[in-house]
Amino acid sequence: MIALWQHQKIRNALLQAAFVGGLLGLILTGALTAHHTLAAQGILSGWDFLWKATGWDMTFALLPATSSDPYWWFLLMGGLNTLFLGTIGLALATLVGILVGLARISENKAARLLGTLYLEIFRNIPLIVQVFFWYALANRLPAPRQAIEVFGALLSNRGLYVPGLNIAGWAIAGSLALLAAGLGLGLWFSLARRFRRDAPYRRRRRAWGTALLAVILAALTLALGHGMGTPWITAPALRGLNIRGGYRIQPEVYTLAFSIAIYGGAYIGEIVRGGFIAVGRGQDEAAKSLGLTRWQSFTRIRLPLAIRAMLPILTNQYVWLIKATTLGITVGYADFFMVVSASITHSGQTLELIGILMLGFLVLNFSLAAGMNRINRAIALKGHQNRS
């Protein structure tokens, strides 16, 4: 026995087995203790509640959700709401960040000053304070009868009404899913290592073919969801004391998206600025020596190299902004976190629902980080930038 213990590999294996066994024992002890405690208080654990009716309504849902729907459907709608808000927030924050970052590295002093003022103001005010401010401002807007009209849209204290498609919600959701799948497959066909040996024109043809097929299927899905004899587009208009027609974007939705966009855009702007600063001056000098214009030097040399420097830090910022969507509970937006919180109050299944909440955000953030890391590995240059 002593001889086996002196063997390094055996000793390491035994120590690891003891550590894993102790950890599993600790988890099992905690689970059994929690089970006995809950049973003593009359709280039963299990997953049967997922198929029971909730008995309460959601304030916002991308698909129909009523009080007679089960908990699993509400949890799914909450997850979709979080994904919806996160997608819009990340897209807008990226756009704002690019503009702020370019302003910060501009040769124009006024642009640099505006970029710096924006950065210092919005980065140093907590996100929750900005959410409260914009939501309070949205509630102070005029009533529907005095709604502000901007390019065919109507803005009031009940929300932002925009022209929309006269198509069923399931058809719109299905078409968006098809477009997202087509985009993902197209990127995979373009960047995957198994296809790098193919000729460039074959990879482009495969990627564009996949995208075209997704567009055709999405168009067919929209056509199926359109009612015969009705207009394709409906515009909002004042009828009586309320606004009818078009899409209504609730104040909770657009204030949260706007807050995430301007707050996250300040941080992304610094990431963009740092990415461009990381590109050496020698690259510009080499471009000038080759006779490239400033635009060609920017789009073909500086921008690709800056993107490679930005992606690792940008991944962390995206994950953080996705987690920031949980602030929706402060203004009543029915995101994943709020739905779980309400479900705990109504069902009493605390441990199960907290586990679902943790698992949901783990899957969402891990998928986002994995996708960004995959893109980073695909475009990374071999050498010191590719070291792990």
C-alpha positions as CSV (number, residue, x, y, z in Angstrom):
1,M,0.0,0.0,0.0
2,I,2.8,2.4,0.9
3,A,4.5,1.5,-2.4
4,L,1.3,2.4,-4.3
5,W,1.0,5.7,-2.4
6,Q,4.6,6.7,-3.4
7,H,3.7,6.3,-7.0
8,Q,2.9,9.8,-8.3
9,K,0.2,8.9,-10.8
10,I,-1.6,6.6,-8.4
11,R,-1.4,9.2,-5.6
12,N,-2.8,11.9,-7.9
13,A,-5.6,9.7,-9.0
14,L,-6.5,8.8,-5.4
15,L,-6.4,12.4,-4.3
16,Q,-8.6,13.5,-7.2
17,A,-11.1,10.7,-6.5
18,A,-11.2,11.7,-2.8
19,F,-11.9,15.3,-3.8
20,V,-14.6,14.4,-6.3
21,G,-16.2,12.0,-3.8
22,G,-16.2,14.6,-1.0
23,L,-17.7,17.2,-3.3
24,L,-20.5,14.8,-4.4
25,G,-21.1,13.9,-0.8
26,L,-21.4,17.6,0.2
27,I,-23.9,18.2,-2.6
28,L,-25.9,15.1,-1.7
29,T,-26.0,16.1,2.0
30,G,-27.2,19.6,1.1
31,A,-29.9,18.2,-1.2
32,L,-31.2,15.8,1.4
33,T,-31.1,18.5,4.1
34,A,-33.0,20.9,1.8
35,H,-35.5,18.1,1.0
36,H,-36.2,17.3,4.7
37,T,-36.5,21.0,5.6
38,L,-39.0,21.7,2.8
39,A,-41.0,18.6,3.6
40,A,-41.2,19.7,7.3
41,Q,-42.6,23.1,6.2
42,G,-45.1,21.4,3.9
43,I,-43.4,22.5,0.7
44,L,-43.2,19.6,-1.8
45,S,-40.4,19.5,-4.4
46,G,-40.7,18.2,-7.9
47,W,-41.4,19.3,-11.5
48,D,-45.1,18.7,-11.8
49,F,-45.9,22.4,-11.4
50,L,-44.5,23.0,-14.8
51,W,-47.7,21.6,-16.4
52,K,-50.0,23.5,-14.1
53,A,-51.8,26.8,-15.1
54,T,-50.1,29.9,-13.9
55,G,-53.2,31.9,-13.0
56,W,-51.5,35.2,-13.9
57,D,-50.8,37.2,-17.1
58,M,-47.6,38.4,-18.6
59,T,-47.2,42.1,-19.3
60,F,-45.3,41.4,-22.6
61,A,-44.9,38.2,-24.7
62,L,-43.7,37.7,-28.3
63,L,-46.3,34.8,-28.6
64,P,-49.7,34.6,-27.1
65,A,-49.6,33.8,-23.3
66,T,-52.7,33.7,-21.1
67,S,-53.3,32.9,-17.4
68,S,-54.5,29.4,-18.4
69,D,-51.1,28.5,-19.9
70,P,-48.7,26.3,-18.0
71,Y,-45.5,27.4,-16.2
72,W,-43.2,25.9,-18.8
73,W,-44.8,28.1,-21.5
74,F,-44.4,31.2,-19.4
75,L,-40.7,30.3,-18.7
76,L,-40.2,29.8,-22.4
77,M,-41.8,33.2,-23.2
78,G,-39.6,34.8,-20.6
79,G,-36.5,33.3,-22.1
80,L,-37.6,34.6,-25.6
81,N,-38.2,38.0,-24.1
82,T,-34.7,38.1,-22.7
83,L,-33.3,36.9,-26.0
84,F,-35.3,39.5,-27.9
85,L,-34.2,42.4,-25.6
86,G,-30.6,41.1,-25.5
87,T,-30.4,40.9,-29.3
88,I,-31.8,44.4,-29.8
89,G,-29.7,45.9,-27.0
90,L,-26.4,44.3,-28.3
91,A,-27.1,45.4,-31.8
92,L,-27.8,49.0,-30.8
93,A,-24.9,49.1,-28.3
94,T,-22.5,47.8,-31.0
95,L,-23.7,50.5,-33.4
96,V,-23.4,53.2,-30.8
97,G,-20.0,51.9,-29.7
98,I,-18.6,51.9,-33.2
99,L,-19.7,55.6,-33.7
100,V,-18.3,56.6,-30.3
101,G,-15.0,54.7,-30.9
102,L,-14.5,56.2,-34.3
103,A,-15.2,59.7,-32.9
104,R,-12.6,59.1,-30.2
105,I,-9.9,58.3,-32.7
106,S,-11.0,61.0,-35.2
107,E,-8.6,63.7,-36.3
108,N,-11.5,66.2,-35.8
109,K,-11.2,67.8,-32.3
110,A,-15.0,68.4,-32.1
111,A,-15.7,64.7,-32.8
112,R,-13.1,63.7,-30.2
113,L,-14.6,66.0,-27.6
114,L,-18.2,64.8,-28.2
115,G,-17.0,61.2,-28.0
116,T,-15.2,61.9,-24.7
117,L,-18.2,63.7,-23.2
118,Y,-20.5,60.9,-24.2
119,L,-18.1,58.3,-22.7
120,E,-17.6,60.1,-19.4
121,I,-21.3,60.9,-18.9
122,F,-23.0,57.6,-19.7
123,R,-20.3,55.3,-18.5
124,N,-20.2,56.8,-15.0
125,I,-24.0,56.7,-14.4
126,P,-25.2,53.3,-13.2
127,L,-27.4,51.4,-15.6
128,I,-30.3,51.0,-13.2
129,V,-30.4,54.8,-12.8
130,Q,-30.5,55.3,-16.5
131,V,-33.3,52.8,-16.8
132,F,-35.4,54.6,-14.2
133,F,-34.7,58.0,-15.8
134,W,-35.7,57.0,-19.4
135,Y,-38.7,55.0,-18.1
136,A,-39.9,58.0,-16.1
137,L,-39.4,60.2,-19.1
138,A,-41.4,57.8,-21.3
139,N,-44.3,58.0,-18.8
140,R,-44.3,61.8,-19.1
141,L,-45.0,61.7,-22.8
142,P,-48.3,63.1,-24.1
143,A,-51.5,61.0,-24.1
144,P,-52.5,59.1,-27.2
145,R,-54.8,61.9,-28.4
146,Q,-51.8,64.3,-28.4
147,A,-49.3,61.6,-29.6
148,I,-46.1,62.8,-31.3
149,E,-45.9,61.7,-35.0
150,V,-42.4,61.0,-36.3
151,F,-42.1,59.5,-39.8
152,G,-45.4,57.6,-39.7
153,A,-44.8,56.4,-36.1
154,L,-46.8,57.7,-33.1
155,L,-45.1,58.2,-29.7
156,S,-47.2,58.5,-26.5
157,N,-47.1,57.5,-22.8
158,R,-48.6,54.2,-23.8
159,G,-45.8,53.2,-26.1
160,L,-44.3,53.7,-29.5
161,Y,-46.7,52.7,-32.3
162,V,-44.9,51.9,-35.6
163,P,-46.2,50.6,-39.0
164,G,-46.2,46.8,-39.0
165,L,-46.9,43.7,-41.0
166,N,-50.4,42.3,-40.9
167,I,-49.1,38.8,-40.3
168,A,-49.7,36.3,-37.5
169,G,-47.1,36.3,-34.7
170,W,-46.2,32.7,-35.2
171,A,-45.3,33.4,-38.9
172,I,-43.1,36.3,-38.0
173,A,-41.3,34.3,-35.3
174,G,-40.8,31.4,-37.6
175,S,-39.4,33.6,-40.4
176,L,-36.9,35.2,-38.0
177,A,-35.8,31.8,-36.8
178,L,-35.3,30.7,-40.4
179,L,-33.3,33.8,-41.2
180,A,-31.1,33.3,-38.1
181,A,-30.5,29.7,-39.0
182,G,-29.6,30.6,-42.5
183,L,-27.2,33.3,-41.3
184,G,-25.6,30.9,-38.9
185,L,-25.2,28.1,-41.5
186,G,-23.8,30.6,-44.0
187,L,-21.1,31.8,-41.5
188,W,-20.3,28.2,-40.7
189,F,-19.9,27.2,-44.3
190,S,-17.6,30.3,-44.7
191,L,-15.4,29.9,-41.6
192,A,-15.4,26.2,-40.7
193,R,-12.1,24.5,-41.0
194,R,-13.5,21.4,-42.8
195,F,-14.5,23.7,-45.7
196,R,-11.2,25.7,-45.9
197,R,-9.8,23.2,-48.5
198,D,-12.6,24.0,-50.9
199,A,-12.1,26.6,-53.5
200,P,-13.2,30.1,-52.4
201,Y,-16.0,30.3,-55.0
202,R,-17.4,27.0,-53.7
203,R,-17.5,28.3,-50.2
204,R,-19.2,31.6,-51.3
205,R,-21.7,29.7,-53.4
206,R,-22.6,27.4,-50.6
207,A,-22.9,30.2,-48.1
208,W,-25.0,32.4,-50.4
209,G,-27.1,29.4,-51.4
210,T,-27.9,28.7,-47.8
211,A,-28.8,32.4,-47.2
212,L,-31.0,32.5,-50.3
213,L,-32.9,29.3,-49.2
214,A,-33.5,30.8,-45.8
215,V,-34.9,34.0,-47.3
216,I,-37.2,32.0,-49.6
217,L,-38.5,29.8,-46.7
218,A,-39.0,32.9,-44.5
219,A,-41.0,34.6,-47.3
220,L,-43.2,31.5,-47.6
221,T,-43.7,31.4,-43.9
222,L,-44.8,35.1,-43.9
223,A,-47.1,34.4,-46.8
224,L,-48.8,31.6,-44.9
225,G,-49.3,33.9,-41.9
226,H,-51.0,36.6,-43.9
227,G,-54.8,36.8,-44.1
228,M,-56.3,36.7,-47.5
229,G,-57.9,40.0,-48.6
230,T,-56.2,42.1,-46.0
231,P,-53.4,44.7,-46.4
232,W,-49.8,43.5,-45.8
233,I,-48.9,46.6,-43.8
234,T,-51.0,48.4,-41.2
235,A,-50.2,52.0,-40.0
236,P,-51.1,53.3,-36.5
237,A,-53.9,55.8,-36.4
238,L,-55.9,57.5,-33.6
239,R,-59.3,55.9,-33.2
240,G,-61.4,57.2,-30.3
241,L,-59.3,57.6,-27.2
242,N,-56.6,55.1,-28.3
243,I,-54.3,54.3,-31.2
244,R,-55.1,51.3,-33.4
245,G,-53.1,49.5,-36.1
246,G,-49.4,48.9,-36.4
247,Y,-47.2,47.5,-33.7
248,R,-47.1,48.8,-30.2
249,I,-43.7,48.8,-28.6
250,Q,-44.3,49.2,-24.8
251,P,-42.3,51.8,-22.9
252,E,-40.7,49.0,-20.8
253,V,-39.2,47.5,-24.0
254,Y,-37.8,50.6,-25.8
255,T,-36.6,52.3,-22.6
256,L,-34.6,49.1,-21.6
257,A,-33.2,48.7,-25.1
258,F,-32.3,52.3,-25.2
259,S,-30.6,52.2,-21.8
260,I,-28.6,49.1,-22.6
261,A,-27.6,50.7,-26.0
262,I,-26.3,53.9,-24.7
263,Y,-24.7,52.4,-21.5
264,G,-23.1,49.5,-23.3
265,G,-22.2,51.7,-26.3
266,A,-19.9,53.7,-24.0
267,Y,-17.9,50.6,-23.0
268,I,-17.9,49.2,-26.5
269,G,-16.7,52.6,-27.8
270,E,-13.6,52.2,-25.7
271,I,-13.1,48.7,-26.9
272,V,-13.3,50.0,-30.5
273,R,-10.9,52.8,-29.8
274,G,-8.4,50.3,-28.2
275,G,-8.7,48.0,-31.1
276,F,-7.7,50.6,-33.6
277,I,-4.9,51.9,-31.4
278,A,-3.6,48.3,-31.2
279,V,-2.9,48.5,-35.0
280,G,0.6,49.7,-35.5
281,R,1.5,52.8,-37.5
282,G,3.7,50.6,-39.7
283,Q,0.5,49.2,-41.2
284,D,-0.6,52.7,-42.4
285,E,2.8,53.4,-43.7
286,A,2.9,50.2,-45.6
287,A,-0.5,51.0,-47.1
288,K,0.6,54.4,-48.2
289,S,3.8,53.0,-49.8
290,L,1.6,50.6,-51.8
291,G,-0.5,53.5,-53.1
292,L,-3.7,52.7,-51.2
293,T,-6.2,55.5,-50.4
294,R,-7.1,56.2,-46.9
295,W,-10.5,54.4,-47.3
296,Q,-8.8,51.4,-48.7
297,S,-6.2,51.4,-45.9
298,F,-9.0,51.6,-43.4
299,T,-11.3,48.9,-44.8
300,R,-8.7,46.4,-45.9
301,I,-6.0,46.8,-43.3
302,R,-6.8,48.8,-40.1
303,L,-10.4,47.5,-39.7
304,P,-9.7,43.7,-40.0
305,L,-6.7,44.0,-37.7
306,A,-8.7,46.1,-35.2
307,I,-11.6,43.6,-35.2
308,R,-9.1,40.8,-34.3
309,A,-7.9,42.8,-31.3
310,M,-11.5,43.8,-30.2
311,L,-13.2,40.4,-30.2
312,P,-11.9,38.8,-27.0
313,I,-12.8,41.9,-24.9
314,L,-16.0,42.4,-26.8
315,T,-17.1,38.9,-25.9
316,N,-16.9,39.7,-22.2
317,Q,-18.9,42.9,-22.7
318,Y,-21.6,41.1,-24.7
319,V,-22.0,38.5,-21.9
320,W,-22.3,41.3,-19.3
321,L,-24.9,43.1,-21.3
322,I,-27.0,40.0,-21.7
323,K,-27.0,39.6,-17.9
324,A,-28.0,43.3,-17.6
325,T,-31.3,42.5,-19.1
326,T,-32.4,41.2,-15.7
327,L,-32.9,44.9,-14.8
328,G,-36.2,44.6,-16.7
329,I,-37.8,43.6,-13.4
330,T,-37.4,47.1,-12.1
331,V,-39.8,48.5,-14.8
332,G,-42.1,45.5,-15.1
333,Y,-40.6,43.9,-18.3
334,A,-41.5,40.2,-18.3
335,D,-38.0,38.9,-19.0
336,F,-36.7,35.5,-17.9
337,F,-35.7,36.7,-14.4
338,M,-39.0,38.4,-13.7
339,V,-41.0,35.3,-14.9
340,V,-39.0,33.1,-12.6
341,S,-39.5,35.5,-9.7
342,A,-43.3,35.6,-10.2
343,S,-43.4,31.8,-10.6
344,I,-41.6,31.4,-7.3
345,T,-44.2,33.6,-5.6
346,H,-47.1,31.8,-7.1
347,S,-45.9,28.2,-7.0
348,G,-43.5,28.1,-4.1
349,Q,-41.0,25.9,-6.1
350,T,-38.0,28.0,-5.2
351,L,-35.1,25.6,-5.7
352,E,-36.4,24.2,-9.0
353,L,-37.1,27.6,-10.5
354,I,-33.8,29.0,-9.3
355,G,-32.1,26.0,-11.0
356,I,-34.0,26.7,-14.2
357,L,-32.9,30.4,-14.0
358,M,-29.3,29.5,-13.5
359,L,-29.3,26.9,-16.3
360,G,-31.1,29.3,-18.7
361,F,-28.5,32.0,-18.3
362,L,-25.7,29.5,-18.4
363,V,-26.8,28.2,-21.7
364,L,-27.5,31.6,-23.2
365,N,-24.2,33.2,-22.1
366,F,-22.2,30.0,-22.9
367,S,-23.7,29.9,-26.4
368,L,-22.9,33.6,-27.0
369,A,-19.3,33.2,-25.7
370,A,-18.8,30.0,-27.7
371,G,-20.0,31.7,-30.9
372,M,-17.8,34.7,-30.4
373,N,-14.8,32.6,-29.5
374,R,-15.4,30.5,-32.6
375,I,-15.3,33.6,-34.8
376,N,-12.2,34.8,-33.0
377,R,-10.4,31.6,-33.7
378,A,-11.5,31.6,-37.3
379,I,-10.1,35.1,-38.0
380,A,-7.1,35.0,-35.7
381,L,-3.6,35.4,-37.3
382,K,-1.1,32.7,-36.5
383,G,1.6,33.9,-34.3
384,H,1.6,35.9,-31.0
385,Q,-2.0,36.9,-31.4
386,N,-3.1,33.3,-31.4
387,R,-1.4,32.1,-28.3
388,S,-3.6,30.7,-25.5
